[in-house]
Amino acid sequence: MRPWRSGPSDRRGYHHGNLKEALIEAARRFIAERGIGGFTLVDAARLVGVSPAALYRHFRGREALLEEVAERGFTELAARLARALRGPGTPLERFTRMGEAYLTFAEEEPGYYAAIFEARPLGPDGCAPAQGPRDRDAFGLLVEALRSTFPDGFLGSVDPRFVALEVWALSHGIATLAAAGRLPTGPGLPTKYDLLRAGVLAMVHGATARAPG
């Protein structure tokens, strides 16, 4: 990246070595602390020590910055899920750990997690399409994991995509409730990981159990 020359405030930004990465990190921090709508481009510029005009050398606007944060977050999430699926244990244990990795990511990276689900991929015209590659990729990861876990498929007419949607909805619901502090906790109550494991097992059992003869 070529050094810029605008004024004293920009010299502080240049000290970061990479303005684009500094802006992405600033946005991630703001989202984690304030939510997806809790900052402006001016806020991000002020945090990294550059003029707002300098931001437009890397991003067309706020939505483009948010989309980059979402893409980075999804890349990290996908890597964690893949590692969990490659770990030791039975196929079902690995698949369940994949869900646990999902919950851990949501807890440890709230900025990335919020951006993944709230920022919309931008099309060539700068508008957000109804569904982007990131949405399809996230769903595809779950379907692929289910198919590798249960290579013989499910009984009857159960489509692996249906089970994947159920697992995704369960994982996202638990993660969202936990992040909002709305998941009941206390003696005798299950943790979010316990809830996820029980839910996954119930879904899988329902899709694989034979109907009574």
C-alpha positions in Angstrom: 0.0 0.0 0.0 1.4 3.4 -0.9 1.8 6.0 1.9 -0.7 8.8 1.9 0.0 12.5 2.6 -2.9 14.4 4.0 -1.9 15.9 7.3 -0.8 15.2 10.9 -3.8 13.0 11.7 -3.0 10.7 8.8 0.5 10.1 10.0 -0.9 8.3 13.0 -2.9 6.0 10.7 0.2 5.3 8.6 1.9 4.1 11.8 -0.5 1.1 11.8 1.3 0.0 8.6 -2.0 -1.1 6.9 -4.9 1.3 7.1 -7.4 -1.2 5.6 -6.6 -3.8 8.3 -6.8 -1.1 11.0 -10.2 0.0 9.8 -11.6 -3.6 9.8 -10.3 -4.1 13.3 -11.9 -0.8 14.4 -15.2 -1.8 12.9 -15.1 -5.2 14.6 -14.5 -3.6 18.0 -17.3 -1.1 17.5 -19.7 -3.9 16.5 -18.7 -6.0 19.5 -19.2 -3.1 21.9 -22.2 -1.2 20.4 -23.9 -3.5 17.9 -24.0 -3.4 14.1 -25.5 0.1 14.0 -23.4 1.6 16.8 -20.7 3.4 14.8 -20.1 5.6 11.7 -17.3 5.9 9.3 -16.2 9.0 11.2 -16.0 6.9 14.4 -13.8 4.3 12.7 -11.6 7.0 11.2 -11.2 8.7 14.5 -10.2 5.5 16.3 -7.4 4.7 13.9 -6.3 8.3 13.6 -7.0 9.3 10.0 -9.3 11.7 8.2 -12.7 10.3 7.1 -11.7 11.0 3.5 -8.8 8.5 3.8 -11.3 5.6 4.4 -12.7 5.9 0.9 -9.4 4.8 -0.5 -10.2 1.3 0.7 -14.0 1.2 1.1 -16.9 2.7 -0.9 -18.8 3.3 2.3 -19.9 2.0 5.7 -21.7 -1.0 4.2 -18.6 -2.1 2.3 -16.6 -1.9 5.5 -19.2 -4.0 7.3 -19.2 -6.6 4.5 -15.5 -6.9 4.8 -15.8 -7.5 8.5 -18.5 -10.1 7.8 -16.3 -11.9 5.3 -13.3 -12.0 7.7 -15.6 -13.3 10.4 -17.0 -16.1 8.2 -13.6 -17.2 7.2 -12.6 -17.6 10.8 -15.8 -19.3 11.7 -15.5 -21.7 8.8 -11.9 -22.6 9.8 -13.0 -23.3 13.4 -15.9 -25.5 12.2 -13.6 -27.4 9.8 -11.0 -28.0 12.6 -13.8 -29.4 14.9 -15.0 -31.7 12.1 -11.5 -33.1 11.6 -10.9 -33.8 15.3 -10.8 -37.2 17.0 -13.9 -39.2 18.0 -16.8 -40.7 16.3 -18.5 -38.9 13.4 -21.4 -37.8 15.6 -19.0 -36.6 18.3 -17.1 -34.5 15.7 -20.3 -33.1 14.3 -21.5 -32.1 17.8 -18.1 -30.4 18.5 -18.7 -28.5 15.3 -21.8 -27.0 16.9 -19.9 -26.3 20.1 -17.2 -24.5 18.1 -20.0 -22.4 16.6 -21.2 -21.3 20.1 -17.7 -20.6 21.2 -17.0 -18.4 18.2 -20.2 -16.4 18.9 -19.1 -15.8 22.5 -15.5 -15.0 21.7 -16.0 -12.9 18.5 -19.3 -11.0 19.0 -18.2 -8.4 16.4 -17.6 -10.9 13.7 -20.7 -12.9 14.6 -23.0 -10.0 14.4 -21.5 -8.8 11.2 -21.9 -12.3 9.6 -25.6 -12.3 10.1 -26.5 -8.6 9.8 -24.2 -7.2 7.1 -25.5 -8.1 3.6 -23.2 -9.0 0.7 -22.9 -6.2 -1.8 -23.5 -6.8 -5.5 -21.6 -5.1 -8.4 -23.9 -2.1 -8.2 -23.3 -1.6 -4.5 -26.7 -3.0 -3.6 -27.3 -5.9 -1.3 -28.7 -9.0 -3.0 -31.3 -11.2 -1.3 -28.8 -13.9 -0.6 -25.1 -13.9 -1.1 -22.3 -16.6 -1.3 -21.6 -16.3 2.4 -25.1 -17.5 3.3 -24.9 -20.4 0.9 -21.5 -21.3 2.0 -22.5 -21.4 5.7 -25.4 -23.6 4.9 -23.2 -25.8 2.6 -20.8 -26.4 5.5 -23.5 -27.9 7.6 -24.9 -30.0 4.8 -21.4 -31.3 3.9 -20.7 -32.1 7.6 -24.0 -34.0 7.9 -23.3 -36.0 4.8 -19.8 -37.0 5.9 -21.1 -37.8 9.4 -24.0 -40.0 8.0 -22.8 -41.3 4.7 -25.7 -43.7 4.5 -28.1 -40.8 4.7 -31.3 -40.6 6.7 -34.3 -42.8 6.7 -37.3 -42.3 4.6 -37.5 -39.0 2.8 -35.6 -36.9 5.3 -33.4 -34.4 3.3 -30.0 -33.7 5.0 -30.6 -30.0 4.2 -33.7 -30.1 6.5 -31.6 -31.4 9.3 -28.9 -28.9 8.6 -31.4 -26.1 8.8 -32.7 -27.4 12.1 -29.1 -27.6 13.6 -28.3 -24.2 12.3 -31.4 -22.7 13.7 -30.8 -24.3 17.1 -27.2 -23.2 17.2 -28.0 -19.6 16.2 -30.9 -19.4 18.6 -28.8 -20.6 21.6 -26.0 -18.3 20.7 -28.3 -15.3 20.3 -30.1 -16.0 23.6 -26.8 -16.5 25.4 -25.3 -13.2 24.0 -28.4 -11.3 25.1 -28.2 -12.8 28.6 -31.7 -14.4 28.1 -30.6 -18.0 28.5 -31.6 -19.1 32.0 -28.6 -20.3 34.1 -28.2 -21.7 37.6 -28.0 -24.9 39.6 -29.6 -27.8 37.8 -30.0 -25.9 34.5 -28.0 -27.0 31.4 -25.3 -24.9 29.9 -25.6 -23.7 26.3 -23.3 -26.5 25.3 -25.5 -29.1 27.1 -28.5 -27.7 25.3 -26.8 -27.9 21.9 -25.6 -31.5 22.4 -29.1 -32.6 23.5 -30.8 -30.8 20.7 -28.4 -32.2 18.0 -28.8 -35.7 19.4 -32.6 -35.4 19.4 -32.6 -34.1 15.8 -30.3 -36.8 14.6 -32.2 -39.5 16.4 -35.5 -38.3 14.9 -34.0 -38.4 11.4 -32.4 -41.9 11.8 -34.8 -43.8 14.1 -37.0 -46.3 12.4 -40.7 -46.0 12.9 -42.1 -48.8 15.1 -43.2 -51.8 13.1 
